[in-house]
């Protein structure tokens, strides 16, 4: 039996994913998380075989959560990302975070069960359009920074950037991350320097452009 954890911020989508998985017969859903931070905490607590995680979530997006999980010792959970998007920069961010699969939501109803089985068996699963992007660019590699200038940010800076775009104040961010407000301000200044922007509006525009968050959700 494949033990699965679902991380998705929309309750109705979680319910649909759960129904598809439980219908398969060889999968058991251990629980559901509604944001990236919860996904990390529940993965460490429940140790699922596969974590199915939406890319666009509050608090930490799926890529940031994947980076944190892959960097932790004794974590054997394999990660399958769900996304509405097939942007080249987003695909490369995801693959470099160490995920084991990238499934487009438009294909989820047909491919979800197969994707979970492939990932659980130690193989990689990519929706067909994602495979095409990877193959097309396999022989013309470019620096990650050309595809995504946010790649120059540290994991902590990306986390703070997402919280800024979610309209948290510096004081609220400091409380959420258990750091000082001064440290938050320092990270923000560093980000502005790295990304060559002059104000918060510039940071927000880049975050939305490169899909750190999704303003349409």
ABEGO torsion letter per residue (X at the ends): XBBBBBBBABAAAAAAAAAAAAAAGABBBAEBBABAAAAAAAAAAAGBABBBBBABBBGBBAAAAAAAAAABBGBABBBBBBBABABAAAAAAAAAAGBABBBBAAAAAAAAAAAAAAAAAGBBBBBAAAAAAAAAAAABBBBAAAABAAAABBAAAAAAAAAAAAGBBAAAAAAAAGBBAAAAAAAAAAAAAAAGBABAAAAAAAAAAAGABBAAX
